[in-house]
Amino acid sequence: MTDKTPMYQKLFVLEMANNHQGDIAHGKQVIQQMKQVCDDFPFQFAFKLQYRNLKTFIHPDYRDRQDIKYVKRFRDTELDEAQLLELKKAIDEAGFISMCTPFDEDSVDWIEQHGFDILKIASCSLTDWPLLERIAQSSLPLVMSTAGATMEEIDNVVQFFLHRHKQLAVMHCVGEYPTPRQNLQLGQIALLKQRFPEVTVGYSTHEDPNESEAVKMAVAMGAQLFEKHVGVGELNAYSANPEQVRQWLLSAQEAYAMLGLEGERVAVTETELTTLNSLRRAVFAKQDLAAGKALQTEDFYLAIPSQPGQLLANDLSKYKQFELKAAVKANEPLLLEQLEITDTRDMVSASLSKVCALLREAGIAIADGVNCQLSHHYGIEKFEETGATIIDVVNREYCKKILVLLPGQNHPVHAHHKKEETFNVLAGEMHLQLGDELKTIKAGEMVTVERGVKHAFSSETGAIFEELSTTHFTDDSYYDDKAINQNSRRKTNLIFRADWLTSEWA
């Protein structure tokens, strides 16, 4: 019972009501002329009748009154059961899905006996609970209109049928005949879709029959099935003749064409790509660059126009590394074929997944939106061997960081000239080389590292510790291995998301 219910998809319901004029031949003419129109469109079509047992539906004292509008109309257009069956047969022979609205319990019996495909609940019957109880006993798929109903009433009826496992569609409808444009309230379609995601939502219209634009908006709002009163010859102010139905369906067809692909992202066209690439900045060498050079920010500038196959600004990312396979002169374009490209996103994600697993296991919460960096001294591909995850909690006159060491990970020998720091182990066990001394510190133990003292740390099983210090300065880490300080891409900077700790890393 979802919007994927095939029976309700792009289903256009043609409602004859009393437009058969009580004349079987005229009713068949309506069906045949509408069939000729519908054959030109790629939609599903249902033809709908209305059933009433007038012997009980109208109070006996009022049966012959000519001054009561609906009593007179229903009596003037009354058909017996044999005639109704004849119309039902014409609907079937024309290839329509058959649909019928009952206005009393006897009519539900007839609908079932006559073999209709769908049962429709009229707006005026939406809270007719004796009738709804009888309808609930039927196995037929249901469609209900909602004109004049409060949201509480709609809720009650929808839940009534869903609790009974009924296949159901709900239609927005306005009970004004005809409904002027300003009163169509098409935004209610979106409201109903949001309110009842488990059912299909449609639009039943009583608009002026020449109105053909509203269906476009209904399609855009997400309506899946549509209903309109139809007939031939002299009609009331809200029933459409065959040509008006054709214009209505043409408008719907145009709407679906404009709506395009639903449920998945549309494929990028070559035309789009060519146009957008001509507007995108491209990468040019700022100076002569040698083959084997790892591209750094200072090595290039961005400008238009681009050339086919050129590296674009849109291709640059903190996750991508570029190495030149051939020398490039100053101001020349950097072409993709000249570059060895490494995309580290998957490696970063895999490592972060392990870091978050350790934090979750230790029950350590991290504030949403703080800075986080993977420090990979010899490249991200060696991060789980050499490196650490550093989460910045605060950095003022005082500083606090949380560092995570993965099992088997080590952080190389270095010292700070400006910063003094204290390590407080929160979880796991780590080995700390402090000058010439090697210490093993466990959860609950602290060690202070004074300024200028060389230190390194590692963990065999994984560890999490706080670094409490004076202000941190970005240029205040001096490594014994000078190549580390010269590596400008030794950190991947991220913004930590707290939900990484409450769900599996995606």
Long-range contacts (C-beta under 8 A, 24 or more apart in sequence): 1-162, 1-166, 1-167, 1-168, 1-198, 1-199, 2-197, 2-198, 2-199, 2-200, 3-193, 3-200, 3-201, 3-222, 3-224, 5-167, 5-169, 5-200, 7-44, 7-97, 7-118, 7-141, 7-167, 8-143, 8-169, 8-200, 8-202, 8-224, 8-225, 9-44, 9-200, 9-224, 9-225, 10-42, 10-43, 10-44, 10-224, 10-225, 10-256, 11-43, 11-44, 11-45, 11-46, 11-97, 11-202, 11-224, 11-225, 11-226, 12-38, 12-41, 12-43, 12-44, 12-45, 12-46, 12-225, 12-226, 12-227, 12-228, 12-249, 12-252, 13-45, 13-46, 13-47, 13-48, 13-99, 13-120, 13-143, 13-204, 13-225, 13-226, 13-227, 13-228, 14-38, 14-45, 14-46, 14-47, 14-48, 14-96, 14-227, 14-228, 14-230, 14-245, 15-48, 15-50, 15-227, 15-228, 15-229, 15-230, 16-47, 16-48, 16-49, 16-50, 16-87, 16-229, 16-230, 16-231, 17-49, 17-50, 17-229, 17-239, 18-50, 18-73, 18-74, 18-77, 19-229, 19-230, 19-231, 19-232, 19-235, 19-236, 19-239, 20-77, 20-79, 20-87, 21-77, 21-233, 22-76, 22-77, 22-78, 22-79, 24-79, 24-83, 24-86, 24-87, 26-232, 26-233, 27-87, 27-90, 28-86, 28-87, 28-90, 29-232, 30-230, 30-231, 30-232, 31-87, 31-90, 31-91, 31-94, 31-96, 32-90, 32-94, 33-232, 33-242, 34-230, 34-242, 34-245, 35-94, 35-95, 35-96, 36-242, 37-242, 37-245, 37-246, 37-249, 38-96, 38-249, 40-246, 40-249, 41-249, 41-253, 42-253, 43-249, 43-252, 43-253, 44-97, 45-96, 45-97, 46-96, 46-97, 46-98, 46-99, 46-117, 46-118, 47-91, 47-94, 47-96, 47-97, 47-98, 47-99, 48-99, 48-100, 48-101, 48-120, 48-227, 49-84, 49-87, 49-88, 49-91, 49-99, 49-100, 49-101, 50-100, 50-101, 50-103, 50-122, 51-84, 51-100, 51-101, 51-102, 51-103, 51-107, 51-110, 51-111, 52-102, 52-103, 52-104, 52-107, 53-104, 53-106, 53-107, 53-110, 54-78, 56-104, 56-106, 57-103, 57-104, 81-110, 84-110, 84-114, 85-114, 88-114, 88-115, 88-116, 99-143, 101-125, 102-131, 102-135, 103-131, 104-131, 105-130, 105-131, 105-134, 108-134, 108-135, 108-138, 111-138, 111-140, 112-138, 112-140, 116-140, 117-141, 118-142, 118-143, 119-143, 120-144, 120-145, 121-145, 123-147, 123-148, 123-149, 123-173, 123-175, 123-204, 124-148, 124-175, 126-153, 126-154, 126-157, 127-153, 127-156, 127-157, 132-157, 132-160, 136-160, 136-161, 136-164, 136-166, 141-166, 141-167, 141-168, 141-169, 142-166, 142-167, 142-168, 142-169, 143-168, 143-169, 143-170, 143-171, 143-202, 143-225, 144-168, 144-169, 144-170, 144-171, 145-171, 145-173, 145-204, 145-227, 146-170, 146-171, 146-172, 146-173, 146-192, 147-173, 147-174, 147-175, 147-204, 148-175, 151-195, 154-192, 154-195, 155-195, 158-196, 158-199, 162-198, 162-199, 168-199, 168-200, 169-199, 169-200, 169-201, 169-202, 169-224, 169-225, 170-196, 170-199, 170-200, 170-201, 170-202, 171-201, 171-202, 171-203, 171-204, 171-225, 171-227, 172-201, 172-202, 172-203, 172-204, 172-223, 173-203, 173-204, 173-205, 173-206, 174-206, 175-206, 176-206, 177-206, 177-236, 177-237, 177-238, 178-206, 178-207, 178-208, 178-209, 178-237, 178-238, 179-205, 179-206, 179-207, 179-208, 179-238, 180-208, 181-207, 181-211, 181-214, 184-214, 186-214, 186-217, 186-218, 186-221, 187-221, 189-218, 189-221, 189-222, 189-223, 190-221, 190-222, 193-221, 193-222, 200-224, 200-225, 202-226, 202-227, 203-227, 206-238, 207-238, 208-237, 208-238, 209-235, 209-237, 209-238, 209-239, 209-240, 209-241, 209-244, 210-244, 210-247, 212-244, 212-247, 212-248, 212-250, 212-251, 213-251, 215-248, 215-251, 215-252, 215-255, 216-251, 216-252, 216-254, 216-255, 216-258, 219-252, 219-255, 219-256, 219-259, 220-255, 220-259, 226-252, 277-306, 277-312, 278-305, 278-306, 279-304, 280-304, 280-306, 280-312, 280-313, 280-314, 281-306, 281-312, 281-313, 282-306, 282-307, 282-310, 282-311, 282-312, 282-313, 282-333, 283-310, 283-311, 283-312, 283-313, 283-315, 283-316, 283-333, 283-334, 284-331, 284-332, 284-333, 284-334, 285-328, 285-329, 285-330, 285-331, 285-332, 285-333, 285-334, 286-330, 287-330, 288-327, 288-328, 288-329, 288-330, 289-324, 289-327, 289-328, 290-324, 290-327, 291-324, 291-325, 291-326, 291-327, 292-323, 292-324, 293-323, 293-324, 294-321, 294-322, 294-323, 294-489, 295-321, 295-322, 295-323, 295-324, 295-334, 295-339, 296-488, 296-489, 300-334, 306-333, 307-333, 307-335, 309-335, 309-336, 309-337, 310-334, 310-335, 310-336, 311-335, 311-336, 311-339, 317-343, 317-345, 318-492, 318-493, 319-343, 319-344, 319-345, 319-348, 319-492, 320-344, 321-489, 344-380, 344-381, 344-492, 347-380, 347-381, 347-383, 348-374, 348-380, 348-492, 348-494, 349-505, 351-380, 351-383, 351-384, 351-389, 351-406, 352-389, 352-494, 352-500, 352-505, 353-504, 353-505, 354-384, 354-406, 355-389, 355-404, 355-406, 356-500, 356-501, 356-505, 357-505, 358-404, 358-406, 358-427, 358-428, 358-462, 358-464, 359-404, 359-464, 359-501, 360-501, 361-427, 362-426, 362-427, 362-428, 362-464, 364-402, 364-426, 364-427, 364-464, 365-498, 365-501, 366-391, 366-402, 366-496, 366-498, 366-501, 367-393, 367-496, 367-498, 368-496, 368-497, 368-498, 368-499, 369-495, 369-496, 369-497, 369-498, 370-495, 370-496, 371-493, 371-494, 371-495, 371-496, 372-493, 372-494, 372-495, 372-496, 373-491, 373-492, 373-493, 373-494, 374-491, 374-492, 374-494, 375-411, 375-490, 375-491, 376-490, 376-491, 376-492, 377-411, 377-412, 377-479, 377-481, 377-484, 377-487, 377-490, 378-484, 378-487, 378-490, 379-490, 380-492, 383-409, 384-408, 384-409, 385-409, 385-410, 386-410, 386-411, 386-412, 387-411, 388-457, 391-496, 392-472, 395-471, 395-472, 396-471, 397-470, 397-471, 398-468, 398-469, 398-470, 398-471, 399-467, 399-468, 399-469, 399-470, 399-471, 399-472, 400-466, 400-467, 400-468, 400-469, 401-466, 401-467, 401-469, 401-472, 402-426, 402-464, 402-465, 402-466, 402-467, 403-464, 403-465, 403-466, 403-467, 404-462, 404-463, 404-464, 405-430, 405-457, 405-458, 405-459, 405-462, 405-463, 405-464, 406-459, 406-462, 407-459, 407-460, 407-461, 407-462, 408-459, 408-460, 409-458, 409-459, 409-462, 410-456, 410-457, 410-458, 410-459, 411-456, 411-457, 411-458, 412-456, 412-479, 412-480, 412-481, 412-484, 413-454, 413-455, 413-456, 413-479, 413-480, 413-481, 414-454, 414-455, 414-456, 414-477, 414-478, 414-479, 414-480, 414-484, 415-452, 415-453, 415-454, 415-455, 415-477, 415-478, 416-449, 416-451, 416-452, 416-476, 416-477, 416-478, 417-451, 417-452, 417-476, 417-478, 418-451, 418-470, 418-471, 418-473, 418-476, 419-451, 419-469, 419-470, 419-471, 419-472, 419-473, 419-476, 420-448, 420-449, 420-450, 420-451, 420-469, 420-470, 421-448, 421-449, 421-467, 421-468, 421-469, 421-470, 422-446, 422-447, 422-448, 422-449, 422-467, 422-468, 422-469, 423-447, 423-448, 423-449, 423-457, 423-465, 423-466, 423-467, 423-468, 424-465, 424-466, 424-468, 425-463, 425-464, 425-465, 426-464, 426-465, 426-466, 427-463, 427-464, 428-459, 428-461, 428-462, 428-463, 428-464, 429-459, 429-460, 429-461, 429-463, 430-457, 430-458, 430-459, 430-463, 430-465, 431-457, 431-458, 431-459, 431-460, 432-456, 432-457, 433-457, 454-480
